[in-house]
């Protein structure tokens, strides 16, 4: 397992651990999202290969969840129109 894979697995574990049971989803869906994040992280830790498209999708999911859980106020981007 590369250092990058280890870091990615750590982030996935952290995001999965922070995801509350009913976060923006019903509890069953939130549980399945947690399961996907943990399973992907565990595969990376075990050094097993994973299709790049799947890793990219799971990383995108984790990033979106992390952004949604971030308690800091969101600012409109300079390119967005109101």
Backbone as CSV, one residue per row, in Angstrom:
resi,resn,N_x,N_y,N_z,CA_x,CA_y,CA_z,C_x,C_y,C_z
1,UNK,0.848,-1.170,0.000,0.000,0.000,0.000,0.892,1.231,0.000
2,UNK,0.582,2.158,-0.885,1.368,3.385,-0.957,0.948,4.351,0.145
3,UNK,1.785,5.344,0.362,1.467,6.370,1.366,0.179,7.101,0.999
4,UNK,-0.026,7.375,-0.286,-1.239,8.044,-0.737,-2.482,7.216,-0.467
5,UNK,-2.389,5.905,-0.692,-3.520,5.017,-0.414,-3.807,4.966,1.083
6,UNK,-2.754,4.961,1.893,-2.936,4.946,3.348,-3.624,6.226,3.812
7,UNK,-3.214,7.350,3.272,-3.831,8.632,3.634,-5.283,8.677,3.174
8,UNK,-5.544,8.186,1.972,-6.909,8.155,1.455,-7.793,7.272,2.334
9,UNK,-7.275,6.123,2.747,-8.025,5.227,3.625,-8.321,5.899,4.960
10,UNK,-7.344,6.616,5.514,-7.557,7.331,6.776,-8.684,8.351,6.653
11,UNK,-8.697,9.088,5.546,-9.742,10.098,5.322,-11.106,9.420,5.192
12,UNK,-11.180,8.330,4.445,-12.455,7.631,4.285,-12.968,7.107,5.622
13,UNK,-12.079,6.541,6.431,-12.483,6.074,7.755,-12.997,7.236,8.601
14,UNK,-12.296,8.361,8.555,-12.693,9.522,9.356,-14.059,10.049,8.932
15,UNK,-14.276,10.203,7.637,-15.564,10.714,7.152,-16.683,9.744,7.515
16,UNK,-16.451,8.461,7.328,-17.469,7.459,7.672,-17.798,7.511,9.160
17,UNK,-16.788,7.688,9.982,-17.012,7.754,11.420,-17.773,8.988,11.858
18,UNK,-17.658,10.064,11.100,-18.349,11.309,11.436,-19.778,11.359,10.936
19,UNK,-20.122,10.508,10.000,-21.439,10.545,9.371,-22.510,10.091,10.355
20,UNK,-23.367,11.030,10.803,-24.432,10.643,11.727,-25.435,9.710,11.055
21,UNK,-26.120,8.937,11.847,-27.038,7.926,11.312,-28.064,8.501,10.340
22,UNK,-28.631,9.646,10.618,-29.672,10.188,9.753,-29.232,11.378,8.928
23,UNK,-27.951,11.536,8.697,-27.416,12.718,8.032,-27.906,12.848,6.599
24,UNK,-28.773,13.795,6.354,-29.286,14.135,5.022,-29.827,12.929,4.265
25,UNK,-29.984,11.830,4.946,-30.479,10.595,4.350,-31.297,9.873,5.405
26,UNK,-32.114,8.955,4.963,-32.744,8.114,5.968,-31.648,7.246,6.588
27,UNK,-31.912,6.690,7.739,-30.854,5.976,8.463,-30.335,4.756,7.703
28,UNK,-31.190,4.086,6.956,-30.729,2.924,6.187,-29.752,3.353,5.098
29,UNK,-30.060,4.452,4.405,-29.167,4.944,3.346,-27.854,5.441,3.936
30,UNK,-27.928,6.154,5.055,-26.707,6.638,5.706,-25.831,5.463,6.117
31,UNK,-26.447,4.400,6.602,-25.684,3.207,6.977,-24.985,2.584,5.788
32,UNK,-25.649,2.565,4.652,-25.037,2.003,3.447,-23.898,2.887,2.938
33,UNK,-24.049,4.198,3.036,-22.971,5.118,2.645,-21.761,4.880,3.545
34,UNK,-22.004,4.760,4.854,-20.903,4.455,5.779,-20.230,3.146,5.394
35,UNK,-21.020,2.141,5.053,-20.463,0.840,4.686,-19.575,0.946,3.450
36,UNK,-19.978,1.728,2.457,-19.169,1.918,1.249,-17.843,2.591,1.601
37,UNK,-17.889,3.638,2.431,-16.655,4.342,2.810,-15.724,3.418,3.591
38,UNK,-16.251,2.709,4.578,-15.412,1.794,5.362,-14.851,0.665,4.494
39,UNK,-15.678,0.077,3.656,-15.208,-1.037,2.825,-14.110,-0.583,1.871
40,UNK,-14.275,0.588,1.275,-13.246,1.111,0.369,-11.960,1.371,1.129
41,UNK,-12.065,1.999,2.289,-10.879,2.268,3.103,-10.185,0.963,3.484
42,UNK,-10.956,-0.030,3.877,-10.371,-1.312,4.273,-9.685,-2.003,3.098
43,UNK,-10.243,-1.897,1.908,-9.603,-2.471,0.718,-8.261,-1.788,0.454
44,UNK,-8.230,-0.455,0.608,-6.976,0.276,0.396,-5.929,-0.136,1.428
45,UNK,-6.349,-0.244,2.683,-5.418,-0.629,3.745,-4.864,-2.027,3.489
46,UNK,-5.702,-2.908,2.983,-5.277,-4.288,2.721,-4.409,-4.391,1.467
47,UNK,-4.282,-3.295,0.725,-3.441,-3.295,-0.466,-4.070,-3.971,-1.670
48,UNK,-5.378,-4.164,-1.633,-6.056,-4.789,-2.766,-6.374,-3.739,-3.818
49,UNK,-6.257,-4.150,-5.068,-6.522,-3.244,-6.170,-7.988,-2.860,-6.246
50,UNK,-8.215,-1.686,-6.741,-9.574,-1.183,-6.890,-9.607,-0.356,-8.172
51,UNK,-10.661,-0.501,-8.934,-10.770,0.247,-10.187,-10.681,1.748,-9.907
52,UNK,-9.906,2.471,-10.716,-9.754,3.914,-10.497,-11.087,4.658,-10.494
53,UNK,-12.034,4.208,-11.308,-13.331,4.879,-11.369,-14.074,4.755,-10.043
54,UNK,-13.950,3.587,-9.406,-14.612,3.383,-8.114,-13.938,4.239,-7.052
55,UNK,-12.621,4.235,-7.025,-11.902,5.070,-6.052,-12.253,6.528,-6.232
56,UNK,-12.315,6.979,-7.474,-12.646,8.379,-7.759,-14.068,8.700,-7.280
57,UNK,-15.009,7.793,-7.519,-16.397,8.007,-7.101,-16.511,8.049,-5.581
58,UNK,-15.837,7.136,-4.899,-15.896,7.104,-3.437,-15.207,8.329,-2.861
59,UNK,-14.091,8.734,-3.445,-13.407,9.946,-2.994,-14.318,11.160,-3.176
60,UNK,-15.029,11.233,-4.302,-15.964,12.331,-4.534,-17.089,12.336,-3.518
61,UNK,-17.599,11.151,-3.191,-18.643,11.024,-2.177,-18.125,11.521,-0.828
62,UNK,-16.949,11.088,-0.442,-16.368,11.502,0.840,-16.143,13.008,0.869
63,UNK,-15.656,13.578,-0.217,-15.435,15.024,-0.265,-16.741,15.796,-0.156
64,UNK,-17.785,15.316,-0.830,-19.087,15.982,-0.769,-19.656,15.917,0.648
65,UNK,-19.540,14.760,1.290,-20.022,14.623,2.666,-19.236,15.506,3.616
66,UNK,-17.938,15.513,3.446,-17.088,16.329,4.316,-17.449,17.802,4.175
67,UNK,-17.684,18.269,2.946,-18.066,19.659,2.722,-19.421,19.955,3.366
68,UNK,-20.346,19.004,3.275,-21.675,19.199,3.846,-21.632,19.213,5.370
69,UNK,-20.712,18.467,5.964,-20.608,18.408,7.425,-19.741,19.522,8.000
70,UNK,-19.030,20.252,7.153,-18.131,21.315,7.612,-18.954,22.402,8.300
71,UNK,-18.672,22.685,9.576,-19.468,23.673,10.298,-19.163,25.125,9.914
72,UNK,-18.074,25.338,9.200,-17.733,26.710,8.810,-18.746,27.223,7.794
73,UNK,-19.056,28.522,7.857,-20.041,29.066,6.909,-19.532,28.957,5.481
74,UNK,-20.461,28.707,4.591,-20.116,28.624,3.172,-20.233,29.999,2.557
75,UNK,-19.299,30.292,1.702,-19.321,31.568,0.993,-19.600,31.288,-0.470
76,UNK,-20.356,32.181,-1.067,-20.638,32.037,-2.498,-19.345,32.220,-3.258
77,UNK,-19.170,31.416,-4.287,-17.969,31.547,-5.098,-18.075,32.826,-5.917
78,UNK,-16.953,33.446,-6.267,-16.971,34.701,-7.021,-17.643,34.555,-8.379
79,UNK,-17.720,33.349,-8.895,-18.319,33.157,-10.225,-19.794,32.850,-10.152
80,UNK,-20.325,32.623,-8.943,-21.746,32.285,-8.861,-22.587,33.553,-8.927
81,UNK,-23.745,33.423,-9.516,-24.637,34.577,-9.609,-25.782,34.400,-8.646
82,UNK,-26.216,35.484,-8.047,-27.306,35.404,-7.074,-28.517,36.107,-7.588
